[in-house]
Each structure stands twice: as C-alpha cells, then as structure tokens.
C-alpha cells in the first residue's frame, strides 16, 4: 500500500479512525488491566498509522531486517504496538476461556 493515493488513502484513514473510536468506547468500560493494555496498544498503533497517512500520504515502514539470508517484511513501531496489543487480547481471551472450561469440568 506504499504510495497509495486516491480512495485507498481515505479508506484507510477512515478505517483507522473508526477503529480508534471503537477502541476508545471499549476503554471507557471497566476492564482488566491486561485487556486495557491490549486495547491501548492497538489504539496507539492505529492512530500512529493514521497520522502517518495524514502527514505523509503513506505509512512509513522503517524497521527492515535481514537474518540468515532471509528478508523480513518491513514494519514500524505502530505495527509493533498493534501486534503486542493483539497478543495481549489473545492471551486474555484464552485465560477467560480456560477459566470457563475449568468451571464446566468441575461442575459436570
């Protein structure tokens, strides 16, 4: 999507802002700390990418790694924040699921 102009730029800016609004609504609830951290990291990453699109017209991926002859896809700190945030939410939802299964096993 580098260098995307026209409708793609506005689509991803709008999408990022809609996700940000949804995340802010989620954060207004009383949440467990780990879940709130996950949503906050995703929000920060989404807004970081939106700001890049608004100011530069594209998201700048400046972290570019090569290792043992392999070239990893380039990314930026906003992508890192989003990935860690999603990891926090997955861990939280797995924890909830595991607690639910233990309750069913004990009562069944």
C-alpha positions in Angstrom: 0.0 0.0 0.0 3.0 2.3 -0.1 2.3 5.3 -2.1 -1.4 4.6 -2.3 -3.3 7.7 -3.2 -6.9 8.4 -4.1 -9.6 6.3 -2.5 -7.2 3.9 -0.7 -5.6 6.6 1.4 -9.0 8.0 2.5 -10.4 4.4 3.1 -7.5 3.5 5.4 -7.6 6.9 7.2 -11.4 6.4 7.8 -10.9 2.8 8.8 -8.2 3.7 11.3 -10.4 6.5 12.8 -13.4 4.1 13.1 -11.3 1.5 14.8 -9.9 4.2 17.1 -13.5 5.3 18.1 -14.5 1.7 18.8 -11.3 1.2 20.9 -12.0 4.3 22.9 -15.5 3.1 23.6 -14.1 -0.2 24.8 -11.6 1.5 27.0 -14.3 3.5 28.7 -15.5 0.3 30.3 -14.0 -1.1 33.4 -11.6 -3.7 32.0 -9.0 -6.0 33.5 -5.6 -4.3 33.2 -4.1 -6.7 30.6 -7.1 -6.2 28.4 -6.9 -2.4 28.8 -3.2 -2.5 27.9 -4.0 -4.5 24.8 -6.7 -2.1 23.6 -4.5 0.9 24.4 -1.6 -0.5 22.3 -3.8 -1.2 19.4 -5.3 2.3 19.7 -1.9 3.9 19.8 -0.7 1.9 16.8 -3.8 2.6 14.8 -3.6 6.4 15.5 0.1 6.3 14.7 -0.6 4.8 11.2 -3.4 7.3 10.7 -1.1 10.2 11.5 1.5 8.9 9.0 -1.2 8.7 6.3 -2.4 12.2 7.0 1.0 13.8 7.1 2.9 11.8 4.6 0.2 10.2 2.5 1.5 6.7 3.4 2.7 4.7 6.4 6.5 4.7 6.7 7.9 1.3 7.5 11.4 2.0 8.7 12.3 -1.2 10.5 13.8 -3.5 7.9 15.7 -6.7 9.0 17.7 -9.3 7.2 18.7 -12.5 9.0 20.4 -15.7 7.7 19.7 -14.7 4.1 16.0 -14.0 4.8 14.5 -10.6 4.4 11.7 -9.9 6.9 8.8 -7.6 5.8 9.5 -4.0 6.8 7.4 -2.6 9.6 7.2 0.4 12.0 6.6 0.9 15.8 2.9 1.3 15.3 2.8 -2.2 13.8 4.7 -3.4 16.8 2.3 -1.8 19.2 -0.7 -3.3 17.3 0.9 -6.8 17.3 1.7 -6.7 21.0 -1.8 -5.4 21.8 -3.4 -8.2 19.8 -1.2 -10.7 21.6 -2.4 -9.2 25.0 -6.0 -9.6 23.9 -5.5 -13.2 22.7 -3.8 -14.1 26.0 -6.7 -12.5 27.9 -9.4 -14.3 25.9 -7.6 -17.6 26.3 -7.4 -17.0 30.0 -11.2 -16.4 30.1 -11.8 -19.5 28.0 -9.6 -21.6 30.3 -11.4 -20.4 33.4 -14.7 -21.2 31.8 -13.6 -24.7 30.9 -12.4 -25.4 34.4 -15.7 -24.3 35.8 -17.5 -26.7 33.4 -15.3 -29.6 34.2 -15.7 -29.1 38.0 -19.5 -28.7 37.8 -20.0 -31.5 35.2 
